[in-house]
């Protein structure tokens, strides 16, 4: 399968879905749906555009992972009320977010370490950074949910403190698993791990 073509096709489909949702939401005066749709459009466009001054760009696989997560979280979760219909949907997505963000953080610091002449980090620190990266972004997401509930009277926090702590616990679990696997890979299967992270972080 050509992952580049699949990535582009998937993003076009998701862009169309959120655009239509935003239009329908505006027609019925549901400004929360309009806001979510607009935010999703920006996020999906961002997943394929992130790059740095050295030309590093996330692979098609990373872009696909985050595009699918945006669909599951915003289109199914928020717009189609999966968070309300299925009690476990929120926990599932925060666990997956922990995996994805941990993988992203691990890959970023691995890439920077690999291309630095002055810094040579050991696998333990790379794994620790990946874990902290995921947890930090998870906390900021909880800040976002609180802000939406406070200012726009939504119900993103559901049961309040219990929802927040449950989200952070499962996100921590996902990040810990990814960071541990990354550490073991660099420590004991270095060549295979290096090949995997190179393919993951660099767009071919």
N, C-alpha and C positions, 0 to 999 in steps of 0.2 A: 504493500500500500504506500502511495506517495503521501507522506505526512504533511508536506507543505500544502498540497492541494486540498487535503482533508481539513486542515486547519482553516484555510481561507473559506472553504465552503461552509464549515461550521459557524464561523464568525458571521458570514453573510446571513445565514438562517437566523441566528440569534439576534443580529441587528434588526432584521425584519420583524421578528416576534416582538421585541421590546418597542420598536417604533409603532407597530400597530396597537400594542397595549397602551402606550402613551396617548395615542390619538383617541382610542375608545375611552380611556380614563378622563381625558379632557372633555370629551363630548358629554359624559355623564357628570362632570364636575367633581370627579374623584382625584383631587390634586395629590394625594399620597401616591397613587398609582403613577401619575404623571412624573412625580419626583423620582420614584424608584426606577421607572423606565429610562428617564434621562440619565440618572446616575449609572445604570447598567450599560447604556450605550457608550458612555465615556470610558468605563472600565474595560469593556470588550475591545474598544479601539486601542486602549493603552496596552493590553496584553500582547499585541503584535508589534508595538512600536518602541518598547523599552530598549535603549542602547546606551553605551557610554562613549567617551572620547577615543577609546582604543578599538572601538568596533565590536565590543562584546554585545551579544544580543541573545536573549533566551531562545532556546530551541522551540521547534514546533510543538514538541511534547508538553513543555511547560505551558505554552500558550493554550493548548487544548485543555489541559487540566484546569487552568483558571477560568477558561470560558465555560466549561461544563459546571464548575462550582458556582459561577455567577448565575447560570441558568437554574441550578437546583435551589440556590438560596433565594434569589430575588424573584424569578419568574414563577417557579412552583411554590416556594416557601411564602413569599410576601403577597404576590399578586393573586395566586390561586389558593392561598390559605392552607398550605400543607402543614405549616407550623401549628395550626389549630386542629386540623383533621387528624394528624398523627403526632402523638405526644413525644415520640422518639425522634422526630425529624430534626429538631434543633440540636439534640445531642449528637446525632449522626453527622450533621454538617460541621459542627465544631470539632469533632474528632478528625474528619477529613481535612478541615482547615489546619489543624495541628500538623498533620502529615505533610500537607502541601507547603505550608509556611516554613516548617522545619527543613524540608528539602530545599526550598528556595534559599533560606539563610545559610545552610551548609554549603550549597553550591556557590553562593556569592563569595563567602570568605575563602573557600577552596580556590576559586578562580583568582582572587586578589593575591592570595599567598603564593600561588603557582607562578604568577607573573611579576613578583617582587624580588629584586636582587638584595634588598636590605633586611627583609623579614622572612623567617622560616619557622612557621608555626607547626607545633606537633598536632597529631590527629585529635588528641583530647581537647585542645582549645578550639579547634575547628568545629568539633561536635558540640562543645559547650556554647559557642557563639550561635550555631544553628538553633539550638534549643531556646536560648534567650531571645533570639530574633522572633521566633514564633510566638513566645509568650508575650513579648512586648506588643506585637501587633494585635494579639488576641485581647489584651487589656484595652488598647485604643479602640477596638471594635466595641467593647462593652461601654466605653465612654460615649461612642456614637449612639448606641442603643438608648442609653440614659438620656442623651440630649434630644433624641427624636421623641421619646416619651414625655419629657418635660416641656419642650417647646411646642410640639405639634400634636400632643395628646394621643400618640399611637400606643401600641401595647407590645413593643418589641422585647421588653424585659420579662413579659409574662408574669411569673410569680416573684419578681423582685430579686432579693438576695439569693434565694435558692437557685433561681435560674442562672444568675451571674456566676455563682460558685460552681454549679454543675458544668456550665460552658467552659470555664477556665480549667477545671479538672480534666475533662475529656480532651481539650486542646493540648494540655500539658502531656497527657498520655500519648497522643499522636506525635507530638514533637519529640518526646523522649524516645519512642520507638525508632523514628527516623534517624535521630542523632546517634543512637546506639548502633544501629546498623551501619551508618556511615563511618563511625569510628572503627568498628570491627573490620569494615571493608578496607579502609586505608591502612589499618594496622597489620592485617593478616592476608589480604588479597589485593595488594597495592596496585598491580598492573590492571587488573579487572576493574577495580574501583576508579582508577584514574581515567580509563577509557569511558566508563559510565558517566562520570561527572563532566568530562569534556563534551560528550555527545549531548548531555542534558543542558549545559549552560551555553554552548556555542551553536548558533544557527548555521546549518550547512548551506 
